[in-house]
Amino acid sequence: MSKFVFTSESVSEGHPDKVCDAISDAIVDSFIAQDPESHVACETLATKGTVVVSGEVRSNGSVEVE
């Protein structure tokens, strides 16, 4: 019998992880809408008063991130 530890995490609406995921998804969706052949790696990080968007993109599309 193998022993293991099962863990899980659940976050609710409004949690910074959910907000960051929504920002990243919107950026990816915007590039894909303009250029379906886009390759997008997007990470969003948030803390008090600061949001950082980072990653890399290869696309013929253009998205303004402010």
VOTIBA-365588 format. One record per residue: x, y, z of N, C-alpha, C, CB in turn. Coordinates in nm, 3 decimals. Each point is the difference from the previous one (the first is absolute). Glycine has a CB too. Layout:
<nodes>
X_Y_Z_X_Y_Z_X_Y_Z_X_Y_Z
...
</nodes>
This chain:
<nodes>
0.085_-0.118_0.000_-0.085_0.118_0.000_0.089_0.124_0.000_-0.186_-0.124_0.123
0.167_0.209_-0.222_0.082_0.121_-0.006_-0.061_0.109_0.086_0.076_-0.061_-0.232
0.011_0.142_0.287_-0.045_0.112_0.081_0.025_0.128_-0.078_0.047_-0.124_0.218
-0.143_0.211_-0.216_0.016_0.128_-0.067_-0.084_0.104_0.072_0.045_-0.114_-0.221
-0.013_0.239_0.195_-0.075_0.111_0.057_-0.073_0.069_-0.114_0.166_0.032_0.191
-0.295_-0.018_-0.178_-0.082_0.067_-0.100_-0.029_0.140_0.049_-0.103_-0.218_-0.078
0.134_0.318_-0.004_-0.031_0.138_0.035_-0.074_0.065_-0.116_0.203_0.015_0.152
-0.278_0.088_-0.122_-0.067_0.076_-0.105_-0.021_0.143_0.049_-0.114_-0.208_-0.089
0.094_0.296_-0.007_-0.023_0.140_0.033_-0.122_0.046_-0.078_0.247_0.042_0.046
-0.329_0.036_0.017_-0.117_0.056_-0.066_-0.006_0.148_0.033_-0.125_-0.221_0.010
0.109_0.303_-0.113_-0.011_0.144_0.023_-0.134_0.047_-0.056_0.253_0.031_-0.010
-0.310_0.068_0.074_-0.132_0.048_-0.042_0.013_0.124_-0.088_-0.100_-0.093_0.211
-0.013_0.134_-0.268_-0.005_0.116_-0.087_0.055_0.123_0.073_-0.199_-0.097_-0.120
0.279_0.177_0.049_0.059_0.119_0.058_0.137_-0.024_0.060_-0.228_0.079_0.044
0.267_-0.204_-0.028_0.133_-0.033_0.052_0.104_0.048_-0.102_-0.090_-0.203_0.130
0.205_0.255_-0.085_0.101_0.049_-0.094_0.041_-0.102_-0.106_0.082_0.145_0.183
-0.079_-0.273_-0.150_0.034_-0.102_-0.100_-0.101_-0.001_-0.114_0.109_-0.137_0.178
-0.237_0.150_-0.143_-0.105_0.001_-0.102_0.009_0.125_-0.086_-0.148_-0.134_0.152
0.176_0.248_-0.090_0.013_0.126_-0.073_0.119_-0.008_-0.096_-0.103_0.128_0.194
0.215_-0.179_-0.146_0.119_-0.014_-0.083_-0.026_-0.094_-0.118_0.145_0.043_0.201
-0.213_-0.154_-0.176_-0.034_-0.093_-0.107_-0.087_0.068_-0.105_0.015_-0.191_0.161
-0.110_0.273_-0.118_-0.089_0.070_-0.093_0.078_0.099_-0.087_-0.189_-0.025_0.164
0.285_0.095_-0.105_0.083_0.095_-0.076_0.082_-0.075_-0.104_0.012_0.155_0.199
0.056_-0.261_-0.156_0.081_-0.080_-0.093_-0.086_-0.057_-0.113_0.158_-0.057_0.187
-0.273_0.004_-0.153_-0.090_-0.058_-0.101_-0.045_0.106_-0.101_-0.078_-0.168_0.169
0.048_0.288_-0.122_-0.044_0.107_-0.090_0.111_0.039_-0.098_-0.155_0.084_0.179
0.278_-0.081_-0.130_0.114_0.034_-0.087_0.019_-0.109_-0.106_0.111_0.126_0.189
-0.112_-0.251_-0.146_0.015_-0.112_-0.094_-0.113_0.003_-0.103_0.114_-0.139_0.178
-0.238_0.156_-0.133_-0.115_0.003_-0.090_0.012_0.113_-0.102_-0.141_-0.097_0.181
0.192_0.213_-0.139_0.014_0.114_-0.091_0.100_-0.030_-0.111_-0.055_0.154_0.189
0.167_-0.216_-0.154_0.098_-0.037_-0.102_-0.056_-0.105_-0.095_0.185_0.053_0.161
-0.249_-0.156_-0.107_-0.054_-0.108_-0.082_-0.109_0.052_-0.094_0.052_-0.164_0.183
-0.132_0.261_-0.138_-0.105_0.058_-0.084_0.060_0.072_-0.122_-0.146_0.026_0.203
0.262_0.036_-0.185_0.065_0.073_-0.108_0.083_-0.091_-0.089_0.005_0.200_0.145
0.058_-0.302_-0.084_0.088_-0.090_-0.073_-0.012_-0.140_0.062_0.161_0.189_-0.058
-0.240_-0.275_-0.005_-0.021_-0.134_0.056_0.128_-0.083_0.013_-0.226_0.008_-0.099
0.332_0.031_0.031_0.128_-0.071_0.009_0.090_0.056_0.111_-0.016_-0.050_-0.244
-0.035_0.140_0.325_0.078_0.060_0.109_0.046_-0.106_0.099_-0.129_0.213_-0.026
0.247_-0.190_0.080_0.051_-0.079_0.112_0.019_0.097_0.115_0.117_-0.173_-0.151
-0.190_0.154_0.260_-0.001_0.095_0.111_0.023_-0.073_0.132_-0.155_0.152_-0.128
0.253_-0.105_0.204_0.023_-0.048_0.136_-0.014_0.122_0.090_0.157_-0.192_-0.072
-0.262_0.197_0.150_-0.032_0.120_0.077_-0.022_-0.035_0.146_-0.103_0.105_-0.203
0.171_-0.034_0.290_-0.016_-0.016_0.145_-0.039_0.134_0.059_0.170_-0.188_0.007
-0.261_0.188_0.087_-0.041_0.121_0.068_0.015_-0.022_0.150_-0.161_0.062_-0.186
0.225_0.035_0.252_0.023_-0.006_0.144_-0.059_0.125_0.063_0.212_-0.139_-0.029
-0.272_0.126_0.146_-0.061_0.115_0.065_0.033_0.003_0.148_-0.185_-0.004_-0.167
0.203_0.125_0.217_0.017_0.024_0.143_-0.067_0.134_0.029_0.219_-0.135_0.013
-0.212_0.181_0.106_-0.068_0.124_0.038_0.042_0.116_-0.090_-0.012_-0.081_0.236
-0.081_0.128_-0.318_0.024_0.117_-0.083_0.086_-0.022_-0.123_-0.024_0.125_0.204
0.066_-0.248_-0.231_0.088_-0.026_-0.114_-0.044_-0.126_-0.074_0.189_0.111_0.121
-0.194_-0.099_-0.253_-0.024_-0.116_-0.086_0.114_-0.005_-0.101_-0.255_0.013_0.029
0.317_-0.130_-0.043_0.110_-0.019_-0.093_-0.042_-0.104_-0.103_0.173_0.059_0.177
-0.160_-0.022_-0.305_-0.027_-0.093_-0.109_0.132_-0.029_-0.069_-0.239_0.088_-0.033
0.272_-0.216_0.021_0.127_-0.038_-0.063_-0.023_-0.118_-0.093_0.130_0.085_0.199
-0.032_-0.111_-0.283_-0.009_-0.115_-0.089_0.066_0.027_-0.132_-0.209_-0.065_0.111
0.174_-0.019_-0.208_0.056_0.015_-0.134_-0.108_-0.027_-0.103_0.229_-0.067_0.083
-0.214_0.134_-0.199_-0.102_-0.009_-0.104_0.068_-0.009_-0.136_-0.165_0.130_0.142
0.112_-0.217_-0.227_0.034_0.000_-0.142_-0.132_0.008_-0.074_0.216_-0.136_0.031
-0.240_0.252_-0.095_-0.130_0.023_-0.062_0.009_0.113_-0.102_-0.115_-0.081_0.208
0.027_0.076_-0.306_-0.015_0.113_-0.092_-0.102_0.099_0.055_0.058_-0.148_-0.194
-0.121_0.115_0.306_-0.095_0.089_0.066_0.072_0.094_0.095_-0.177_-0.174_-0.019
0.102_0.269_0.072_0.055_0.096_0.094_-0.104_0.028_0.108_0.147_0.105_-0.180
-0.105_-0.112_0.305_-0.089_0.026_0.113_0.067_0.101_0.092_-0.101_-0.234_-0.015
0.030_0.340_0.048_0.051_0.102_0.092_-0.036_-0.042_0.142_-0.022_0.184_-0.175
0.123_-0.202_0.259_-0.022_-0.038_0.140_0.044_0.118_0.085_0.034_-0.249_-0.047
-0.127_0.307_0.121_0.032_0.115_0.086_-0.020_-0.036_0.144_-0.065_0.158_-0.180
</nodes>
